[in-house]
C-alpha cells in the first residue's frame, strides 16, 4: 500500500502541473484531497495494515496530504496571478487615445443675445451697472415722474409684496436713479451705463408676453447731450447688432421719465423691409423705447437739469432674440425644452 500511495502522489503532482484554470483545479482537489479522494481513502485504509506498518504508513500518508495541499495552494495562486496578468493585458488602456467627451451644455439663446448687447455697448463706452430686482414704489415710480395715482401706472401691472411700498420692479428704469446716485458724485460727473436685469409684470402669459422678462436699460448723462446724440447712438447699435446696412426709424411716443420720447424701429432683416409674418408685413421691427431724460428725473438723481442733460433707452433682449431667430412664441424661451434649446 505504501508503494501505491507513492504512485498516487506522483500522479497527482503531474496532473496538478498541467492545470491552468480554476474549474480543473477544483476537480483535482475533489479527486485527490476530497472526502472521497484518493489520499483520503488511503488514510482510511490504514487500519487494514499489520500493526507494525500502520505508524509508518500513516505518517507518510499525512506528509503526502500536506505536500499536496501546499502544492494545490501554490497552483491556485499561480492560476490567479496568470488570470490577472491576462486581464490587464487584454484590458490595457492606451493613454494616447482621446478620452470620452462629456456632452456639454450651451448658452441659452437669450443669454447669447445679452452677451452680445454687453459687448456692443462696452465697445461704445457704456459700463454695466447692476440694480436690484426688489424695489420701492419711490424708485420704481415716483422718482421716475410717476406720482401716486398717475394714469401711466396702469401701463405696468405691478407685483406688490406684503411690505408697504415694496414691489418687484416693473422695469429697469429705477436703476437710472441708483446709477446717478452711485456714479454721479452728487451730480458732478458724466455717466454712461447699461442696466441689464429681470423685470416683473402681472400680465397674462401669451405668445408675446411673459410675467418676467429681461430688459437692458441705457443711460447717458453729460453736458450738452441732445436728441441727435441719442438717435446716432441707437442707430450705431442697430448697425452693429443687426448688420451694417440696418436702417432705423423713429416714432414719437410717451414715457413719463423721458421728454421727448420715441420708439425705435429697425428695418426687418428677415424680409429686407418687404414685409413678412415676423414683422407683421410692416417691414419694420420695434427694438427700443427711448428719449431724453426728463428734467425731474435728472433732478431726482442729483443733477441740475439746467446744466446737465441725458438720454435713456430700454431694449428687450428676448424680443431681439425672437426677431433674430424667427421665434414666434416667447414661451419657448422659458420652456426649458432641450429640443428647442439645442438648436442654438
BELVEN-V891257 format. One record per residue. N is the residue number from 0. PSI is psi in whole degrees, 0 to 359 (999 if undefined). Layout:
N;PSI, N;PSI
//
This chain:
0;328, 1;320, 2;321, 3;320, 4;316, 5;322, 6;316, 7;322, 8;312, 9;317, 10;321, 11;319, 12;316, 13;317, 14;322, 15;325, 16;338, 17;353, 18;133, 19;3, 20;161, 21;323, 22;313, 23;324, 24;321, 25;318, 26;320, 27;319, 28;316, 29;316, 30;330, 31;313, 32;359, 33;179, 34;330, 35;22, 36;168, 37;312, 38;319, 39;316, 40;323, 41;320, 42;322, 43;335, 44;7, 45;325, 46;345, 47;348, 48;159, 49;152, 50;321, 51;346, 52;347, 53;317, 54;311, 55;324, 56;315, 57;320, 58;314, 59;322, 60;318, 61;322, 62;315, 63;320, 64;316, 65;318, 66;317, 67;324, 68;317, 69;319, 70;322, 71;316, 72;319, 73;316, 74;322, 75;317, 76;320, 77;318, 78;318, 79;318, 80;318, 81;321, 82;320, 83;317, 84;321, 85;318, 86;319, 87;321, 88;317, 89;327, 90;25, 91;136, 92;126, 93;102, 94;351, 95;347, 96;147, 97;146, 98;169, 99;122, 100;137, 101;136, 102;129, 103;146, 104;179, 105;169, 106;139, 107;143, 108;325, 109;327, 110;322, 111;317, 112;318, 113;316, 114;326, 115;320, 116;311, 117;316, 118;314, 119;311, 120;329, 121;317, 122;333, 123;8, 124;15, 125;133, 126;155, 127;130, 128;124, 129;139, 130;167, 131;152, 132;323, 133;121, 134;171, 135;158, 136;326, 137;311, 138;325, 139;330, 140;300, 141;314, 142;348, 143;21, 144;26, 145;81, 146;162, 147;142, 148;12, 149;133, 150;336, 151;342, 152;335, 153;346, 154;342, 155;110, 156;119, 157;143, 158;115, 159;154, 160;179, 161;346, 162;133, 163;132, 164;16, 165;125, 166;168, 167;131, 168;139, 169;351, 170;165, 171;0, 172;328, 173;338, 174;338, 175;312, 176;316, 177;324, 178;319, 179;321, 180;322, 181;326, 182;344, 183;349, 184;58, 185;39, 186;30, 187;355, 188;142, 189;153, 190;151, 191;112, 192;156, 193;148, 194;88, 195;150, 196;175, 197;142, 198;157, 199;128, 200;138, 201;81, 202;161, 203;135, 204;124, 205;186, 206;342, 207;2, 208;147, 209;163, 210;343, 211;147, 212;155, 213;148, 214;148, 215;109, 216;148, 217;144, 218;132, 219;126, 220;132, 221;192, 222;134, 223;29, 224;133, 225;173, 226;325, 227;328, 228;317, 229;312, 230;318, 231;322, 232;314, 233;321, 234;319, 235;319, 236;315, 237;320, 238;320, 239;329, 240;317, 241;0, 242;150, 243;331, 244;12, 245;131, 246;141, 247;156, 248;159, 249;137, 250;137, 251;141, 252;193, 253;127, 254;135, 255;334, 256;0, 257;148, 258;116, 259;166, 260;154, 261;152, 262;147, 263;128, 264;149, 265;144, 266;135, 267;118, 268;354, 269;324, 270;0, 271;24, 272;1, 273;339, 274;126, 275;181, 276;323, 277;318, 278;12, 279;34, 280;21, 281;340, 282;357, 283;150, 284;129, 285;130, 286;343, 287;155, 288;146, 289;177, 290;175, 291;135, 292;130, 293;140, 294;323, 295;322, 296;318, 297;316, 298;319, 299;336, 300;0, 301;7, 302;148, 303;110, 304;349, 305;345, 306;322, 307;149, 308;172, 309;169, 310;160, 311;156, 312;158, 313;127, 314;148, 315;108, 316;332, 317;316, 318;318, 319;322, 320;316, 321;318, 322;319, 323;324, 324;4, 325;33, 326;128, 327;6, 328;116, 329;338, 330;338, 331;328, 332;342, 333;4, 334;342, 335;31, 336;115, 337;330, 338;327, 339;312, 340;326, 341;350, 342;348, 343;999
//
